[in-house]
């Protein structure tokens, strides 16, 4: 695993943007900045200024709903036990997209290689939590609330973050949720615009039929719900056809991405709000459904990963077009990984640790965490956890947003060195 010390940031960095100073919300000091080594050369889509922490830095969460099989996503092809445990569903070495001498990506993820080569894509292996729960409902609750397996919290971890430091005035909302009827990490208090079905809004229509609700946690298809309407301005986000030149993939996931990017492109610009946050949101949550692959996994999983890769490519293209790639952090998550051994139905059952992706113009790309050691499984035959998922959250809260991660997460988790200095 790559490790670098975190240095405390002394004072807020200032960046000139459209003639206005970039002001940070709340505390103007980052908890720490990861030093990940020297990176030379200017990459496509990279700004010339440093990224100061604050809500002007956008977070995009991508939920791989159902529990993604990490071993067939990030393939340990050099381990002879990989094919022994998976005689019928292993990704053939000849088709896998090699990353290094031991690790490869599923062939459906080949479109991500441009980000990998540009060092804009990080893969964190062995992500999970102690005493994992195999229930979809309970495990995703643990991820959404950033709790221990024996702890029950009411608010989502992003809800607590926004409560600890509200987003600045002029933002349309704290967050935008697309493609899901669940608030997840934004439950119980966050000011959230939620669209279970984004398709009707990927047009010239504004979010005009918005319903302002308090303590409502259900996004109805075709209806905009705004949790905790206080301070929300749903109509400031107006998805508009033709707002971007970027092409988006068909299907529900592609529609969610298209709507999110058109909303950002069409956001209003209230006076006095930093340019990168005007009329926008601090976080976007997208959901790609279908990863509960108990049977006939190979083709289903390949199709899902193809959708994911196409979505990531479109996200990058749109964010570069908008000038926001350097100030966006894309993070995947799921309730759990899958079992190491395939089951009799050519699928995989609920497991524990998994691999997750982190991407963005400010990301220090590469492999993080511990590579799967198939000869050293835990007592349940699962991949052992090497990175607590809350360390990824701590990276978002601290270095990315400049918040007190310990207060939000209710204990200290060291951020990962996923961001370039």
TIDRENMAR-994784 format. One record per atom (N, C-alpha, C, O): x, y, z. Coordinates in steps of 0.2 Angstrom, whole numbers, plus 5000, padded with zeros to 4 digits. Example, Ala and Ser with C-alpha at 12.3 -4.5 7.8 and 13.67 -1.06 7.14 Angstrom:
% TIDRENMAR-994784
506649725039;506249785039;506649845039;507149835042;506449895035;506849955036;506450005039;506750065040;
This chain:
% TIDRENMAR-994784
500449945000;500050005000;500450065000;501050065003;500250114996;500650184996;500450215003;499950225004;501050245006;500950285012;501350345012;501950345010;501050395013;501350465014;501150495020;500550495022;501550535023;501250575029;500850635027;500850655021;500350645031;499950705030;500150765033;500350755039;500250815030;500450875033;499850925034;499450935030;499850955040;499351005042;499351065037;499951095036;498851085034;498851145030;498851205034;498351205039;499251255033;499251305038;498751355036;498351365041;498651385031;498151435029;497751415023;497951375019;497151445022;496751425016;497151445010;497351505010;497151405005;497451424998;496951464995;496351454995;497151514991;496651554988;496751544980;497351544978;496251544977;496251534969;495851584966;495251594967;496151614961;495751664957;495251624952;495551584949;494651644952;494151604948;493651654945;493251684949;493651674939;493251714936;493251784939;492751824940;493851804942;493951874945;493751874952;493751934955;493451814955;493251824962;493651774966;493951724963;493751794972;494151744977;493751684978;493151694979;494051634979;493751564981;493651564988;494251554992;493051574991;493051564999;492751505001;492351464998;493051475006;492951415009;492451415014;492351465018;491951365015;491451365020;491851335027;492251295026;491551365032;491751335039;492551345040;492851395038;492851295043;493551295044;493951305038;493751265033;494451345038;494751365032;495451315032;495851335028;495451275036;496051235036;495951155035;495451135038;496251125031;496151055030;496451015035;496951035038;496250955037;496550915042;497150895040;497650885044;497250875033;497950855031;497950855024;497350845020;498550855021;498550845013;499050785012;499650785015;498850745008;499250685007;499750695002;499650734997;500450675004;500950684999;501050614996;501150564999;500950614990;500950554986;501550544981;501550504976;502050594982;502650584977;502550644972;502050674971;503050644968;503050694963;502650674957;502750614955;502250714954;501950704948;502050754943;501850814944;502450744937;502650794933;502250784926;501950734925;502150844923;501850854917;501050874918;500850864923;500850904913;500150934913;499650884910;499750874904;499150854913;498650814910;498150844907;497950904909;497750814903;497150844900;496650854905;496550814909;496350914905;495850924910;496050954917;495650964921;496750964917;496950984924;497051054924;497351084919;496851084930;496851154930;497651174932;497951124934;497751234932;498451254934;498551274941;499151284944;497951274945;498051294952;497951234956;497651184954;498151244963;497951184968;497251184970;496951234969;497051124972;496351124974;496351134982;496551084985;496051184984;495951194991;495351164993;494851154989;495351135000;494751105002;494151145003;494251205005;493551115002;492951155003;492351124999;492551074995;491751145000;491251114996;491151134989;490751104985;491651174987;491651184980;491951124976;491951114970;492251084980;492551014978;491950964978;491650954983;491750944972;491150904972;491350834973;491850804971;490850794977;490950724978;490350694974;489750714974;490550644970;490050594967;490150524969;490650494968;489650504973;489650434975;489250394970;488750404968;489550334968;489250284964;489150224968;489650184969;488450204969;488350144973;488250084968;487850084963;488650034969;488649974965;488149924969;488349884973;487549934968;487049904972;486949834972;486849804966;486949794977;486949724977;487549684980;487549634981;488049724979;488749694982;489149674976;489049614973;489649714974;490049694968;490549644969;490849644975;490649594964;491149544965;491849574963;492049584957;492249594968;492849624967;493449574963;493849604960;493349514965;493849464962;493849464954;494349454951;493249474952;493149474944;493149544942;493049554936;493249594946;493249664944;493949684944;494249704938;494349674949;495049684950;495349614950;495349584956;495649584945;495749514945;496449494947;496949524944;496549454952;497249434954;497449374950;497549314952;497549384943;497649334939;498349294940;498349234938;498849314944;499449284945;499349234951;499849194952;498849234954;498749184960;498449124957;497849124955;498749064958;498449004955;497848984958;497448944955;497649004965;497048984968;496449024965;495949004966;496549074961;496049114958;495649064954;494949064954;495949034949;495548984945;495348924948;494848894946;495648904953;495448844957;494748854961;494348814961;494748914964;494148934967;493548954962;492948954964;493748974956;493248994951;493348954945;493448994940;493248894944;493348854938;492848874932;493048864927;492348904934;491848914929;491648994928;491449004922;491849034932;491749104931;492349144931;492249204931;492949124932;493549164932;493649204926;493449174920;493849264926;494049294920;494649274917;495149264920;494649254910;495249224907;495749274907;495649324905;496349244909;496949294909;497049324902;497249384902;496949294897;497049314890;496649374889;496849424885;496049384892;495549434891;495649494896;495449544894;495949474901;495949534907;496449584904;496949574901;496349644907;496749704905;497249714911;497049734916;497849704909;498349694914;498549764917;498649814913;498549774924;498849834927;499549834929;499949874929;499749774932;500449754934;500549684933;500149644930;501049664936;501249594936;500849544939;500849484938;500349564943;499949524947;499149534946;498749494948;499049594944;498349624944;498049644937;498449674933;497449634936;497149654930;496449674931;496149664936;496149714926;495449734926;495049684922;495249654917;494349674924;493949644919;493949674912;493949734912;493849634907;493949664900;493349724899;493549764895;492849714902;492349764901;492549834904;492249884902;493049834908;493349894911;493849934907;494149974909;494049904901;494549934897;494450004896;495050034896;493850034895;493850104894;494150144900;494250204899;494250114906;494550154911;495250164911;495550194915;495550124906;496350124906;496650194904;497150214906;496250234901;496550304899;496550344906;497050384907;496050334911;496150364917;496750334921;497050374925;496750274921;497250234924;497950264922;498450274926;498050264915;498750284913;498850354915;499450374916;498350394915;498450464917;498550474925;498550534927;498450424928;498550424936;497950464939;498050494944;497350454936;496750494938;496350434941;495750454944;496550374942;496050324944;496450284950;497050254948;496150274956;496450244961;495950184962;495350184962;496250124964;495950064966;496150044973;496650034974;495650044978;495750034985;495549954986;494949944985;495949914988;495849844988;495649824996;495949855000;495349774997;495149755004;494749795008;494849805014;494249835005;493849885009;493249845012;492949805009;493149865018;492649835022;492649855029;492849915030;492349815034;492349835041;492349775045;492249715042;492549775051;492549725056;491949695057;491449725057;491849625058;491249585059;490749605054;490249625056;490849585048;490449605042;489749575043;489749515045;489249605041;488549575041;488349565033;488549605029;488049505032;487949485025;487249505023;487049485017;486849535027;486249565025;486249625021;486649665023;485949625015;485949685011;485749745015;486049795015;485149735018;484849795022;485349825027;485449885028;485549775032;485949795037;486649825035;486949875038;486949785030;487649805028;487649875025;488149915026;487149885020;487149955017;487050005022;487250065021;486649995027;486450035033;487150055036;487250115038;487550005037;488250025040;488650065036;488950115039;488650055030;489050095025;488750165025;489050215025;488050175024;487750235024;487850285030;487850345029;487850255036;487850285042;488550295045;488750325050;489050255042;489750255044;489750225051;490150255055;489350175053;489350145059;489750085060;489950055055;489850065066;490149995067;489649945066;489049965065;489849885066;489349835064;488849825070;488249795069;489049845076;488549835082;488249905084;488049905090;488249955080;488050015081;487550035076;487550025070;486950075079;486450095075;486350165075;486150195080;486450205070;486450275069;485850295065;485750255060;485550345066;484950365062;485150405056;484850395051;485650455056;485850495051;486350465046;486750435049;486250485040;486850465035;487450505037;487450555040;488050475034;488650505036;488750575032;489050625035;488450585027;488450645023;487950695027;488050755027;487350675029;486950715033;487350745039;487250805040;487650705043;488050735048;488650775046;488750825050;488950765040;489450815038;489150885036;489350935038;488550885033;488250945031;487950985037;487851045038;487750945043;487550975049;488151005053;488051055056;488750975052;489251005056;489551065052;489751105056;489451065046;489651125042;489251135036;489251105031;488651185037;488251185031;488551215025;489051245025;488251195019;488551215013;488351295012;487951315015;488751335008;488651405008;487951425005;487651385001;487751485007;487151505003;487251514996;487751524994;486751494992;486751504985;486851434982;486651424976;487051384986;486951314983;486251294982;485851314986;486051254977;485351234976;485151184982;484551184984;485651144984;485451094989;486151064992;486651084989;486151024997;486750994999;486950944994;487450934992;486450904991;486550844987;486050834982;485450854983;486150794977;485750774971;485750694971;486350674970;485250664972;485150594972;484850574965;484250594964;485050524962;484850504955;484850424955;485350394956;484250404953;484150324951;484050284957;484150224957;483850314963;483750274969;483150304972;483050364973;482750254976;482150284980;482450284987;481950294992;483050284988;483350284995;483850344996;484250354991;483850375002;484250425003;484950405005;485450445004;485050345008;485650315009;486050365014;485850375019;486650385012;487050425016;486850495018;487150535021;486250515014;485950575015;485350575019;484950625019;485150515022;484550505026;484450555032;484950565035;483850575033;483650605039;483950675041;484350685046;483850715036;484050785038;484450825032;484350885032;484750795027;485150825022;484650865017;484050835016;484850915015;484450955010;484550925003;485050935000;484150875001;484250834995;483750834990;483150824991;483950844984;483450844978;483550774975;484150754973;483050734976;483050664974;482650644968;482050654968;482850604963;482550584958;482550504957;483150484955;482050474958;482150394957;482150384950;482450334948;481750424946;481750414939;481950484935;481550524935;482650484933;482850554931;482650564924;482750624921;482450514920;482350524913;481850584911;482050614906;481350594914;480850654912;481250714913;480950764910;481750724917;482050784918;482650794914;482950854915;482850754910;483450764906;483250794899;483250774894;482950854900;482550894895;482650964897;482950984901;482251004893;482251074895;481851094901;481851154903;481451044904;481051054910;481451074916;481951034917;481351124920;481651134926;481351084931;480951044930;481651084937;481451044943;480851084945;480851104951;480351094941;479851144943;479251114947;478951144951;479151044947;478651014951;478950994957;478650944960;479451024960;479750994966;479251004972;478851044973;479350954976;478950954982;479450964988;479850924989;479251014992;479751024998;479450985004;478850995006;479850945007;479650895012;480150895018;480750905016;479950895024;480350875029;480350805032;479750775032;480850775033;480950705036;480550655031;480350605033;480650675025;480450625020;481050585017;481450625014;481050525016;481550485014;481450445008;481850395007;480950465004;480750424999;480650464992;480350514992;481050444987;481050484981;480550444976;480750394974;480050484974;479550444970;479750454963;479950504961;479650404959;479750404952;479350464948;478750474949;479750514945;479450564942;479250624946;478950674944;479450624953;479350674957;479950694961;480350654963;480150764961;480650784965;480550794972;480050824974;480850754976;480850764983;481450804986;481950794984;481250854990;481850894993;481750875001;481250905004;482250845004;482250835011;482450895014;482850935012;482050905020;482250965024;482251025020;482751055019;481651055017;481651105012;481951175014;482051215010;482151185021;482451245023;483051255019;483551225020;483051315015;483651335012;483751305005;484251325002;483351255003;483451224997;483151264991;482651294992;483451264986;483251294980;483251254974;483651264969;482751204974;482751154968;482751184961;483051154957;482451234960;482351264954;483051294951;483051314945;483551304956;484151324953;484551274949;484951294945;484351214949;484551164945;484051144939;483551124941;484251164933;483851154928;484151114922;484451134918;484051044923;484351004917;484051024910;483451034910;484551034906;484351064899;484651024894;485251024893;484251004889;484550964883;484951004879;484851064878;485550984877;485951024873;486451064877;486851094874;486451054884;486851094888;487651074887;488051114889;487751014885;488350984885;488450944878;487950924875;489050944876;489250914870;489450834871;489450794867;489550824877;489750754879;489150704877;488550724878;489350644875;488850594874;488750544880;489250534883;488150524881;488050484887;487750414885;487350414880;487950364888;487650294886;486950294888;486650324892;486550244884;485850234885;485750194891;486250174894;485150194894;484950154900;484950194906;485050254905;484650164911;484550204917;485150234920;485050294922;485650204920;486250234923;486550294919;486750344922;486550284913;486750334908;486250394909;486550454909;485650384910;485150444910;485250474917;485250534917;485450444922;485650474929;486250524928;486250574930;486750494925;487350534924;487150594919;487450654921;486850584914;486650644909;486250694913;486450754913;485750674917;485350724921;485850764926;485750824927;486250724929;486650754934;487150804931;487250864934;487450794925;487950834922;487550894919;487850954919;486950884916;486550934913;486350984919;486351044918;486150954925;486051004930;486651044932;486551104934;487151014933;487751054934;487951114929;488051164930;487851084923;487951134917;487451194917;487651244915;486851184919;486351234919;486251264926;485751304926;486651254931;486551284937;486551364937;486951394933;486151394941;486151464941;486851494944;487251454947;486851554944;487451584947;487351644952;487451704950;487051634958;486851684962;487451724964;488051704965;487451794965;487951834966;488251824973;487851804978;488951824973;489251814980;489451744981;489751724986;489251694977;489351624978;489951604974;489951624968;490451564977;491051544973;490851514966;490351474966;491151524961;490951504954;490851434954;490351414951;491251394957;491151314956;490551294960;490351234959;490251334965;489651304969;489051344967;488551324970;489051394962;488451434961;487851384959;487951354954;487351384963;486751354961;486851274960;486351244958;487351254962;487551184962;487451144968;487051164973;487751084969;487751044975;488451024977;488851034973;488451004983;489150984986;489250904984;489850884984;488750864983;488750794982;488250774978;487650804977;488450724974;487950684969;487950614971;488550584971;487450574971;487450504972;487050474967;486450484965;487450424963;487150384958;487150314960;487550294964;486650274957;486550204959;486550164952;486150184948;486950114952;486950064947;486749994950;487049974954;486149974948;485849914951;486049854948;486249854942;485949794951;486049734948;486649684950;486749634947;487049704955;487649674957;487549614961;488049584964;486949594963;486849534967;486849474963;486349444962;487449454961;487549404955;487549334958;488149304958;487049304961;487049234964;487049184958;487249124960;486849194952;486849144947;486949174940;486849234939;487249134936;487449154929;487849224929;487649274926;488349224933;488649294934;489049314928;489049374927;489449274924;489849304920;489649354915;489849414914;489049344911;488749394907;488449454910;488549504908;488049434916;487749494919;488249534922;488149604922;488849514925;489349554928;489649594922;489849654923;489849564917;490149594911;489749654909;489949714908;489049644908;488649694906;488649754911;488649814909;488649744918;488549794923;489249834923;489249894923;489849794922;490449834922;490549874916;490849924916;490249854910;490249894904;489849954905;490050014903;489249954908;488850014910;489250064915;489250124914;489550034920;489950074924;490550104921;490650164922;490950074917;491450104913;491250154908;491550214908;490750144905;490450194900;490250254904;490350314902;489950244910;489750304914;490250344917;490250404917;490850304919;491450344921;491750384916;491950444917;491750354910;492050394904;491650454903;491950514901;490950444903;490550504901;490550554907;490550614905;490650534913;490750584919;491350624918;491350684919;491850594916;492550624915;492450674910;492650734910;492150654904;492150704898;491750764900;491850814898;491150754903;490650804905;491050854910;490950914909;491350824915;491650864920;492250904917;492350964919;492650874913;493150914909;492850974905;493151024905;492350954902;491951004898;491751064902;491751124900;491551044908;491251094913;491851134917;491751174921;492451104916;493051134920;493051114927;493251154931;492651054928;492651034935;492950974937;492950944943;493350944932;493650874933;494150874939;494150834943;494550934939;495050934945;494750944952;495050924957;494050964952;493750974958;493150934959;492650944963;493250874956;492750814958;493150754960;493650734957;492850724965;493050654967;492550604966;491950614969;492650554962;492150504961;492350444966;492850414965;491850414970;492050364974;491450304973;490850324974;491650244972;491150194972;491050164979;491550164983;490550134980;490450094987;489850044986;489450044981;489849994990;489349944990;489249914997;489749915001;488749874998;488649845005;489149795006;489349785012;489349755002;489949705003;490149684996;489949694991;490749634997;490949604991;490649534990;490049524993;490949484987;490649424986;491149374988;491649384990;490849314989;491249254992;491849234987;491749254981;492349214989;492949194985;492749134981;492849134975;492449084983;492249024980;491549034976;491149064978;491549014969;490949024966;490448974968;490648924972;489848984967;489348934970;489048884964;489348894958;488648834965;488448794960;488048824954;487948794949;487848884955;487448914950;487848964946;487549004942;488448954945;488948994941;488849074944;488849114940;488849074950;488749144953;489149144959;489549104961;489049204963;489449214969;488949234975;488449274973;489049214981;488549234986;488849294990;489449314989;488549324995;488749374999;489349365003;489449315006;489849415002;490449405005;490649465010;490249485013;491249485010;491449535014;491849595011;491549635008;492549595011;492949645008;492849645001;492749594997;492949704998;492949714991;493449774989;493749804993;493449784982;493849834979;493449894977;492849884975;493649954978;493250014976;493750064972;494350064973;493350104968;493750144963;493650214966;493150234969;494150254965;494150334967;494450364961;495050344959;494150414958;494350444952;494250524952;493850544956;494650554948;494650624948;495250654946;495850624946;495250724944;495850754941;496350764947;496950774945;496150764953;496650774959;496850714962;497150714967;496650654959;496750594962;497450564961;497750574955;497850534966;498450504965;498350434963;498250394967;498350414957;498150354954;498550294956;499150304958;498350234956;498750174958;498350124962;497750144963;498650074964;498350024969;498450044976;499050054978;497950034980;498050054987;497749994991;497349944988;497849984997;497649935001;498049865000;498549874997;497749815002;498149745002;497849704996;497249694996;498249684992;498049644986;497749574989;497949554994;497249544986;496949484988;497449424989;497849414985;497449394995;497949344996;497449274997;497249265003;497349244992;496849194992;497049134996;496649084998;497649124998;497949075003;497849095010;497949055014;497649155011;497549185018;496849215019;496749265021;496349175018;495649195019;495449195026;495849165030;494949235028;494749235035;494349165037;494349125033;494149165043;493849105046;493149085042;492949025042;492849135038;492249115034;492449105027;491949105023;493049105025;493249095018;493149155014;493149155008;493149215017;493149275014;493849315014;494249295017;493849365009;494449405009;494449445015;493949475017;495049445018;495049495025;495049565023;495249585017;494849605028;494749675027;495449705028;495749695034;495749745024;496349785025;496249855026;496749895029;495749885023;495549955024;494849965026;494349945023;494749995032;494150015034;493850065030;494150115028;493150055027;492850095023;492850175025;492750215021;492850175032;492750245034;493450285033;493450345034;493950255032;494550295030;494450325023;494750385022;494050295019;493950335012;493450395014;493550445011;492950385018;492550445020;492950495024;492850555023;493450475028;493850525031;494250565026;494450625027;494450535021;494850565015;494350625012;494650675010;493750605011;493250655008;493150705013;493250765011;493050695019;492850745024;493450785026;493350845027;494050765027;494650805029;494950835023;494850895022;495450805020;495850835014;495350865008;495550915006;494750835007;494450855001;493950915003;493950964999;493650905009;493150965011;493351005016;493051055018;493850985020;494151025025;493751025032;493751075036;493350965033;492950965039;493350925044;493850895043;493050925050;493250885056;492950815055;492450795057;493350765052;493150705050;493050665057;492550625057;493450675062;493350635068;492650655071;492350605074;492450715071;491750735074;491250695070;490750675073;491250695063;490750665059;490750595060;490150565060;491250565060;491350485060;491350465067;491250395068;491350505072;491350485079;491950445082;491850425087;492450445078;493050415080;493550435074;493350455069;494250425076;494750445071;494850385066;494950335068;494850405060;495050365055;495550405050;495450455048;496150375049;496650405046;496450405038;496350355035;496550465035;496350475028;496850435024;497450425026;496650415018;497150375014;497450425009;497150485008;498050415007;498450465003;498150464995;498550444991;497550474994;497250464988;497250524983;497150524977;497450584987;497450654983;498150674982;498550664986;498250704976;498950734975;498950794979;498550834980;499650814981;499750874985;499650934981;499650994983;
